[in-house]
Amino acid sequence: MQRIFFLIFILVLTLHASFSEDKLKVIIMGKVAKYVVWQKKEKKEKNFYITIIDNPFGTLPKEIYKDKKINNKPIILNFIKNIQELKHTDMLFIPKSQASQLQNIIHTIKGQGIFTVSDIKGFAQKKGMLQLYFVSRKIKLKINLDAVKKEHLNIRSTLLRIAKVIKEKDEI
């Protein structure tokens, strides 16, 4: 009986920890966007678009970003199954489930000024822009500054100070 209780307890803790990490990832996307400058984007754009491929977060993005704004623009969430469905976006989240498609995704969106975010291990070294990862249950950021600049984006120094910044010469 104690063994079953212990297993249920561990399962609940695991689910809670997973939920908390997912929630932090979704929140961080919006927070980071406030420190990114899209040089090529038209100022007339009325909305801020966040697209998530193969959504691993369930309803969290809708709950967190309901009635919220980024840079004084209402947030529009798009959920797609694969990169071929992408129409327009400012920020693209690529989950771990898309790791095998990562190079295809990066190649497909090249030159469109899309800020890429992922929790895929080694994402920043593979020409992704912002990698989210956890160390001792704390969220960490890794930014590939060269990938950001190639898409004519800028990141404010405030964000760069709290992230690990890599450049192409640092890549594997």
C-alpha positions in Angstrom: 0.0 0.0 0.0 2.8 2.4 0.9 4.6 1.6 -2.4 1.5 2.5 -4.4 1.0 5.7 -2.5 4.7 6.6 -3.1 4.4 5.9 -6.8 1.3 8.1 -7.1 3.1 10.8 -5.1 6.1 10.7 -7.5 3.8 10.7 -10.5 2.0 13.8 -9.2 5.3 15.6 -8.5 6.6 14.7 -12.0 3.4 16.0 -13.6 3.6 19.2 -11.6 7.3 19.8 -12.4 6.6 19.2 -16.1 3.6 21.6 -16.0 5.7 24.3 -14.3 8.5 24.0 -16.9 6.0 24.2 -19.7 4.3 27.2 -18.2 7.7 29.0 -17.8 8.6 28.3 -21.4 5.4 29.8 -22.6 5.8 32.9 -20.4 9.4 33.4 -21.3 8.5 33.5 -25.0 6.4 36.6 -24.4 8.9 38.2 -22.1 11.8 37.7 -24.5 9.8 39.1 -27.4 9.8 42.5 -25.7 13.6 42.6 -26.0 13.8 41.7 -29.7 13.7 44.4 -32.4 12.4 43.3 -35.8 14.1 45.7 -38.2 12.4 44.5 -41.4 8.9 44.3 -40.0 6.5 47.0 -41.1 5.5 49.3 -38.3 1.9 49.1 -39.6 1.6 45.5 -38.5 -1.3 45.5 -36.0 -0.7 42.2 -34.3 2.2 40.2 -32.9 2.1 36.6 -34.1 3.4 33.6 -32.2 3.4 30.3 -33.9 3.9 26.9 -32.2 4.6 23.8 -34.2 3.2 20.6 -32.9 1.9 22.3 -29.7 3.3 20.5 -26.6 1.7 23.0 -24.2 -2.0 22.2 -24.5 -4.2 25.2 -23.6 -1.4 27.1 -21.7 -0.6 29.6 -24.5 -4.2 30.5 -24.9 -4.6 30.9 -21.2 -1.4 32.9 -20.7 -1.7 35.2 -23.7 -5.5 35.9 -23.6 -6.0 39.6 -23.9 -2.2 40.3 -23.6 0.0 42.5 -25.8 3.6 42.5 -26.9 5.0 45.9 -27.9 1.5 47.3 -27.7 0.2 44.7 -30.3 -2.4 42.1 -29.5 -1.0 38.6 -29.6 -2.3 36.2 -32.2 -1.4 32.5 -31.6 -1.1 30.1 -34.4 -0.8 26.3 -34.0 0.5 24.3 -36.9 1.5 20.6 -37.3 4.4 21.2 -39.7 6.4 24.0 -41.2 4.6 23.9 -44.5 1.5 25.3 -42.8 3.4 28.5 -41.7 1.8 31.6 -43.2 3.0 34.6 -41.2 4.7 34.9 -37.8 7.0 37.0 -35.7 8.1 34.2 -33.3 8.2 30.5 -33.9 8.4 27.9 -31.1 9.9 24.5 -32.3 9.4 21.8 -29.7 11.6 18.7 -29.0 9.1 16.6 -31.1 10.4 18.5 -34.2 14.1 17.8 -33.5 14.5 15.6 -36.5 13.0 18.4 -38.7 15.0 21.2 -37.2 17.4 21.8 -40.1 14.5 21.7 -42.6 12.5 24.2 -40.5 15.5 26.6 -40.1 16.2 26.4 -43.9 12.5 27.0 -44.8 12.1 30.2 -42.7 15.6 31.6 -43.6 15.4 35.3 -44.6 11.9 35.9 -43.2 12.9 37.7 -40.0 11.3 35.1 -37.7 12.6 34.8 -34.2 13.1 31.1 -33.4 12.7 29.6 -29.9 13.1 26.0 -28.8 13.8 23.6 -26.0 15.7 21.2 -28.3 19.1 20.4 -26.9 21.8 22.1 -28.9 19.3 24.4 -30.6 21.4 27.5 -30.4 24.4 25.6 -31.8 22.3 24.4 -34.7 21.5 28.0 -35.9 18.4 28.4 -33.7 18.1 31.8 -32.0 16.9 31.2 -28.4 17.3 27.9 -26.6 15.4 27.4 -23.4 16.8 24.9 -20.9 16.7 24.1 -17.2 19.5 23.7 -14.7 18.6 22.9 -11.2 15.0 23.6 -11.9 15.9 27.2 -13.1 15.2 28.3 -16.6 18.3 29.3 -18.6 18.6 31.1 -22.0 21.1 30.5 -24.7 21.2 33.0 -27.7 22.9 32.5 -31.0 23.7 36.1 -31.8 24.9 35.4 -35.3 21.6 33.7 -36.2 19.7 36.6 -34.8 21.7 39.2 -36.8 21.4 37.2 -40.1 17.7 37.6 -39.8 18.0 41.4 -39.4 16.9 41.2 -35.8 18.4 42.9 -32.7 18.3 41.9 -29.1 18.5 44.5 -26.4 21.5 44.3 -24.1 19.3 43.8 -21.1 18.4 40.3 -22.4 21.9 39.5 -23.6 23.3 40.1 -20.1 21.1 37.4 -18.6 21.7 34.8 -21.4 24.6 32.7 -22.5 25.5 34.2 -25.8 27.1 32.1 -28.5 28.5 33.0 -31.9 29.1 30.8 -35.0 32.7 30.2 -34.0 31.3 28.6 -30.8 29.1 26.2 -32.7 29.8 22.5 -33.0 
